Amino acid sequence: MNKKSVFILITAIIVVSFSHVFAEGATGSTMTIRDPFSPFLSGGSGPVGSASVDGIQAQPLQKFPAQSYELIGVVSSKKRSIGMIRTPEGANFFLYKGDELGADNFKVTEISGLKLVLEGADGQEMTKRVQNMVTKNEE
């Protein structure tokens, strides 16, 4: 892949990853943007299955068990690899080696090829592979 192709691929991934931000706020032809000065976390109860600590809703990458997140892509370079993960709620995020994932506190130990390796606090290892739907064109 040449530099232009990689740039286009990364740009497309970023646009898709953040498209939900604009889609969630859209009502008809007007768009509502979240107030940057309002608190990000609320003290209310979160969605069913979400974790909370001291009544504060957990961050999106710590809300659900690690098993419930879907690996949707891996971007690799000579310096490092980045995993792209989708939450059960449909939001997309980037993960780096050392990041934590899931309410069960798994840590990213490896990102390579088309997989993400996680390790739990108890030493349990979990591997997530990129999940893409393959279809045949019957023309």
MIDOSE-1310 file (N, C-alpha, C; in nm, 2 decimals, decimal comma, always signed):
residues 139
mnkk	+0,08/-0,12/+0,00/+0,00/+0,00/+0,00/+0,09/+0,12/+0,00; +0,05/+0,22/-0,08/+0,13/+0,34/-0,08/+0,08/+0,44/+0,02; +0,15/+0,55/+0,04/+0,11/+0,65/+0,15/-0,02/+0,71/+0,12; -0,06/+0,73/+0,00/-0,19/+0,79/-0,03/-0,30/+0,70/+0,01
svfi	-0,29/+0,57/-0,02/-0,39/+0,47/+0,01/-0,40/+0,46/+0,16; -0,29/+0,46/+0,23/-0,30/+0,45/+0,38/-0,37/+0,57/+0,44; -0,33/+0,69/+0,38/-0,40/+0,81/+0,43/-0,55/+0,81/+0,41; -0,59/+0,77/+0,29/-0,73/+0,76/+0,26/-0,80/+0,66/+0,35
lita	-0,74/+0,54/+0,37/-0,80/+0,44/+0,46/-0,81/+0,50/+0,60; -0,71/+0,56/+0,66/-0,72/+0,61/+0,79/-0,82/+0,72/+0,80; -0,83/+0,81/+0,70/-0,93/+0,92/+0,70/-1,07/+0,86/+0,70; -1,09/+0,76/+0,62/-1,23/+0,70/+0,61/-1,26/+0,63/+0,74
iivv	-1,17/+0,57/+0,81/-1,20/+0,50/+0,94/-1,23/+0,61/+1,04; -1,16/+0,72/+1,04/-1,19/+0,83/+1,14/-1,33/+0,89/+1,11; -1,36/+0,91/+0,99/-1,49/+0,97/+0,96/-1,60/+0,87/+1,00; -1,59/+0,74/+0,97/-1,69/+0,65/+1,01/-1,70/+0,64/+1,16
sfsh	-1,58/+0,64/+1,23/-1,58/+0,63/+1,38/-1,65/+0,74/+1,45; -1,65/+0,87/+1,39/-1,71/+0,98/+1,46/-1,84/+1,02/+1,39; -1,89/+0,94/+1,30/-2,02/+0,98/+1,23/-2,13/+0,97/+1,33; -2,12/+0,88/+1,43/-2,23/+0,87/+1,53/-2,25/+1,00/+1,61
vfae	-2,15/+1,07/+1,63/-2,15/+1,20/+1,70/-2,25/+1,29/+1,64; -2,25/+1,30/+1,51/-2,34/+1,39/+1,44/-2,48/+1,33/+1,42; -2,48/+1,20/+1,40/-2,61/+1,14/+1,37/-2,70/+1,14/+1,50; -2,64/+1,12/+1,62/-2,71/+1,12/+1,74/-2,78/+1,25/+1,77
gatg	-2,72/+1,36/+1,73/-2,77/+1,49/+1,76/-2,87/+1,55/+1,66; -2,88/+1,48/+1,54/-2,96/+1,53/+1,43/-3,11/+1,51/+1,46; -3,19/+1,62/+1,44/-3,33/+1,61/+1,45/-3,39/+1,68/+1,33; -3,44/+1,61/+1,23/-3,48/+1,67/+1,11/-3,37/+1,74/+1,04
stmt	-3,38/+1,87/+1,01/-3,27/+1,93/+0,93/-3,18/+2,01/+1,03; -3,21/+2,02/+1,16/-3,13/+2,09/+1,25/-3,04/+1,99/+1,33; -2,92/+2,03/+1,37/-2,83/+1,94/+1,44/-2,80/+2,01/+1,58; -2,80/+1,92/+1,68/-2,77/+1,97/+1,81/-2,63/+1,92/+1,85
irdp	-2,55/+2,01/+1,90/-2,41/+1,97/+1,94/-2,41/+1,97/+2,09; -2,35/+1,87/+2,15/-2,34/+1,86/+2,30/-2,26/+1,98/+2,35; -2,31/+2,04/+2,46/-2,24/+2,15/+2,52/-2,11/+2,10/+2,58; -1,99/+2,16/+2,54/-1,86/+2,11/+2,58/-1,84/+2,14/+2,73
fspf	-1,92/+2,23/+2,79/-1,90/+2,27/+2,93/-1,99/+2,19/+3,02; -2,08/+2,11/+2,97/-2,17/+2,03/+3,06/-2,09/+1,91/+3,10; -2,12/+1,85/+3,22/-2,04/+1,74/+3,27/-2,06/+1,62/+3,17; -1,95/+1,55/+3,15/-1,96/+1,43/+3,06/-2,02/+1,31/+3,13
lsgg	-1,99/+1,30/+3,26/-2,05/+1,19/+3,34/-2,16/+1,24/+3,42; -2,26/+1,16/+3,43/-2,38/+1,19/+3,51/-2,39/+1,10/+3,63; -2,45/+1,14/+3,74/-2,47/+1,06/+3,85/-2,58/+0,96/+3,85; -2,66/+0,97/+3,74/-2,78/+0,88/+3,72/-2,74/+0,74/+3,69
sgpv	-2,83/+0,65/+3,69/-2,80/+0,51/+3,65/-2,78/+0,50/+3,50; -2,69/+0,42/+3,46/-2,65/+0,40/+3,32/-2,75/+0,30/+3,26; -2,72/+0,27/+3,13/-2,81/+0,17/+3,06/-2,79/+0,03/+3,12; -2,89/-0,05/+3,09/-2,88/-0,19/+3,14/-2,75/-0,25/+3,10
gsas	-2,69/-0,32/+3,20/-2,56/-0,39/+3,17/-2,44/-0,30/+3,18; -2,46/-0,17/+3,21/-2,34/-0,08/+3,23/-2,29/-0,09/+3,37; -2,17/-0,06/+3,39/-2,11/-0,06/+3,52/-2,10/+0,09/+3,57; -2,10/+0,10/+3,70/-2,09/+0,23/+3,76/-2,00/+0,22/+3,89
vdgi	-1,93/+0,33/+3,92/-1,85/+0,33/+4,04/-1,89/+0,45/+4,12; -1,93/+0,43/+4,24/-1,98/+0,54/+4,33/-2,09/+0,62/+4,26; -2,18/+0,55/+4,19/-2,29/+0,62/+4,12/-2,26/+0,70/+4,00; -2,13/+0,69/+3,95/-2,09/+0,76/+3,83/-2,08/+0,65/+3,72
qaqp	-2,15/+0,68/+3,61/-2,15/+0,59/+3,50/-2,01/+0,57/+3,44; -1,98/+0,44/+3,41/-1,84/+0,40/+3,36/-1,82/+0,46/+3,22; -1,70/+0,47/+3,18/-1,66/+0,51/+3,05/-1,70/+0,41/+2,95; -1,72/+0,44/+2,82/-1,77/+0,35/+2,72/-1,69/+0,22/+2,71
lqkf	-1,56/+0,23/+2,73/-1,47/+0,11/+2,71/-1,46/+0,02/+2,84; -1,53/+0,07/+2,95/-1,54/-0,01/+3,07/-1,68/-0,04/+3,12; -1,78/-0,02/+3,03/-1,92/-0,04/+3,07/-1,96/-0,18/+3,07; -1,91/-0,26/+2,97/-1,96/-0,40/+2,95/-1,84/-0,50/+2,97
paqs	-1,88/-0,63/+2,98/-1,77/-0,73/+2,98/-1,69/-0,72/+2,85; -1,56/-0,75/+2,86/-1,47/-0,74/+2,75/-1,51/-0,83/+2,63; -1,58/-0,94/+2,67/-1,63/-1,03/+2,56/-1,73/-0,97/+2,47; -1,80/-0,87/+2,52/-1,91/-0,81/+2,44/-1,87/-0,70/+2,34
yeli	-1,74/-0,66/+2,34/-1,69/-0,57/+2,24/-1,64/-0,64/+2,11; -1,66/-0,57/+2,00/-1,62/-0,63/+1,87/-1,50/-0,56/+1,81; -1,40/-0,63/+1,77/-1,29/-0,58/+1,70/-1,33/-0,56/+1,55; -1,33/-0,43/+1,51/-1,37/-0,41/+1,37/-1,26/-0,37/+1,27
gvvs	-1,14/-0,36/+1,33/-1,02/-0,33/+1,24/-0,90/-0,31/+1,32; -0,78/-0,32/+1,24/-0,65/-0,30/+1,30/-0,58/-0,22/+1,20; -0,52/-0,11/+1,24/-0,43/-0,03/+1,16/-0,29/-0,04/+1,21; -0,20/-0,09/+1,12/-0,06/-0,12/+1,16/+0,04/-0,03/+1,08
skkr	+0,14/+0,01/+1,15/+0,25/+0,08/+1,09/+0,38/+0,02/+1,14; +0,49/+0,07/+1,10/+0,62/+0,02/+1,15/+0,64/+0,05/+1,30; +0,58/+0,16/+1,35/+0,60/+0,20/+1,48/+0,50/+0,14/+1,58; +0,37/+0,12/+1,54/+0,28/+0,06/+1,63/+0,15/+0,02/+1,56
sigm	+0,06/-0,05/+1,63/-0,07/-0,09/+1,57/-0,18/-0,03/+1,66; -0,29/+0,00/+1,60/-0,41/+0,05/+1,67/-0,52/-0,04/+1,64; -0,60/-0,08/+1,74/-0,72/-0,16/+1,73/-0,84/-0,07/+1,72; -0,93/-0,10/+1,64/-1,06/-0,03/+1,63/-1,17/-0,12/+1,69
irtp	-1,23/-0,07/+1,80/-1,33/-0,16/+1,87/-1,47/-0,09/+1,86; -1,57/-0,18/+1,86/-1,71/-0,13/+1,86/-1,78/-0,17/+1,99; -1,84/-0,08/+2,06/-1,91/-0,11/+2,19/-2,04/-0,18/+2,16; -2,10/-0,25/+2,25/-2,23/-0,31/+2,23/-2,34/-0,20/+2,20
egan	-2,31/-0,07/+2,23/-2,40/+0,04/+2,20/-2,38/+0,09/+2,06; -2,28/+0,04/+1,99/-2,25/+0,08/+1,85/-2,15/+0,19/+1,83; -2,09/+0,24/+1,93/-1,99/+0,35/+1,92/-1,85/+0,28/+1,89; -1,77/+0,35/+1,81/-1,64/+0,30/+1,78/-1,53/+0,38/+1,85
ffly	-1,42/+0,31/+1,89/-1,31/+0,37/+1,96/-1,18/+0,30/+1,92; -1,07/+0,38/+1,93/-0,94/+0,32/+1,91/-0,88/+0,27/+2,04; -0,81/+0,16/+2,03/-0,74/+0,10/+2,14/-0,59/+0,09/+2,11; -0,51/+0,11/+2,21/-0,36/+0,10/+2,20/-0,31/-0,01/+2,30
kgde	-0,19/-0,06/+2,28/-0,13/-0,15/+2,37/-0,12/-0,09/+2,51; -0,17/-0,16/+2,61/-0,17/-0,10/+2,74/-0,31/-0,05/+2,79; -0,40/-0,02/+2,69/-0,53/+0,03/+2,73/-0,61/-0,08/+2,80; -0,71/-0,04/+2,88/-0,80/-0,13/+2,95/-0,93/-0,14/+2,87
lgad	-0,99/-0,26/+2,87/-1,11/-0,28/+2,81/-1,20/-0,37/+2,89; -1,33/-0,33/+2,91/-1,43/-0,41/+2,98/-1,44/-0,38/+3,12; -1,56/-0,41/+3,18/-1,59/-0,39/+3,32/-1,51/-0,49/+3,40; -1,46/-0,60/+3,33/-1,38/-0,70/+3,40/-1,23/-0,68/+3,39
nfkv	-1,19/-0,55/+3,35/-1,05/-0,50/+3,36/-0,95/-0,58/+3,28; -0,98/-0,61/+3,16/-0,88/-0,67/+3,07/-0,79/-0,56/+3,02; -0,66/-0,60/+2,99/-0,56/-0,50/+2,94/-0,51/-0,55/+2,81; -0,50/-0,46/+2,71/-0,45/-0,49/+2,58/-0,30/-0,52/+2,59
teis	-0,26/-0,64/+2,55/-0,12/-0,68/+2,56/-0,06/-0,69/+2,42; -0,14/-0,71/+2,32/-0,08/-0,72/+2,18/-0,19/-0,68/+2,08; -0,15/-0,61/+1,98/-0,23/-0,58/+1,86/-0,14/-0,61/+1,74; -0,19/-0,71/+1,66/-0,11/-0,75/+1,55/-0,20/-0,82/+1,44
glkl	-0,16/-0,80/+1,32/-0,23/-0,87/+1,21/-0,38/-0,83/+1,22; -0,46/-0,92/+1,24/-0,61/-0,90/+1,25/-0,66/-0,94/+1,39; -0,58/-0,93/+1,49/-0,62/-0,97/+1,62/-0,58/-0,88/+1,73; -0,64/-0,89/+1,85/-0,62/-0,81/+1,97/-0,61/-0,91/+2,08
vleg	-0,50/-0,91/+2,16/-0,49/-1,00/+2,27/-0,50/-0,92/+2,40; -0,59/-0,98/+2,49/-0,62/-0,91/+2,61/-0,58/-1,00/+2,73; -0,54/-0,94/+2,84/-0,51/-1,02/+2,96/-0,58/-0,97/+3,08; -0,65/-1,06/+3,15/-0,72/-1,02/+3,27/-0,63/-1,01/+3,39
adgq	-0,68/-0,95/+3,50/-0,60/-0,93/+3,62/-0,56/-1,06/+3,68; -0,65/-1,17/+3,65/-0,61/-1,30/+3,70/-0,53/-1,38/+3,61; -0,48/-1,32/+3,50/-0,39/-1,39/+3,40/-0,46/-1,45/+3,29; -0,60/-1,45/+3,29/-0,68/-1,51/+3,18/-0,65/-1,43/+3,05
emtk	-0,63/-1,51/+2,94/-0,60/-1,44/+2,82/-0,72/-1,46/+2,72; -0,75/-1,35/+2,65/-0,86/-1,35/+2,55/-0,81/-1,29/+2,42; -0,85/-1,35/+2,31/-0,81/-1,31/+2,18/-0,93/-1,26/+2,10; -0,93/-1,14/+2,05/-1,04/-1,10/+1,97/-0,99/-1,08/+1,82
rvqn	-1,06/-1,13/+1,73/-1,02/-1,13/+1,59/-1,12/-1,03/+1,51; -1,07/-0,97/+1,41/-1,15/-0,88/+1,33/-1,26/-0,96/+1,27; -1,38/-0,91/+1,29/-1,50/-0,97/+1,24/-1,56/-0,89/+1,12; -1,55/-0,95/+1,00/-1,60/-0,89/+0,88/-1,70/-0,98/+0,81
mvtk	-1,81/-0,93/+0,77/-1,91/-1,01/+0,70/-1,86/-1,03/+0,55; -1,86/-1,15/+0,51/-1,82/-1,18/+0,37/-1,94/-1,23/+0,29; -1,96/-1,16/+0,18/-2,08/-1,20/+0,10/-2,03/-1,23/-0,05; -2,11/-1,31/-0,12/-2,08/-1,34/-0,26/-2,16/-1,26/-0,35
nee	-2,11/-1,22/-0,46/-2,18/-1,14/-0,56/-2,23/-1,24/-0,66; -2,36/-1,26/-0,66/-2,42/-1,36/-0,75/-2,47/-1,30/-0,88; -2,38/-1,23/-0,95/-2,43/-1,17/-1,08/-2,41/-1,27/-1,20
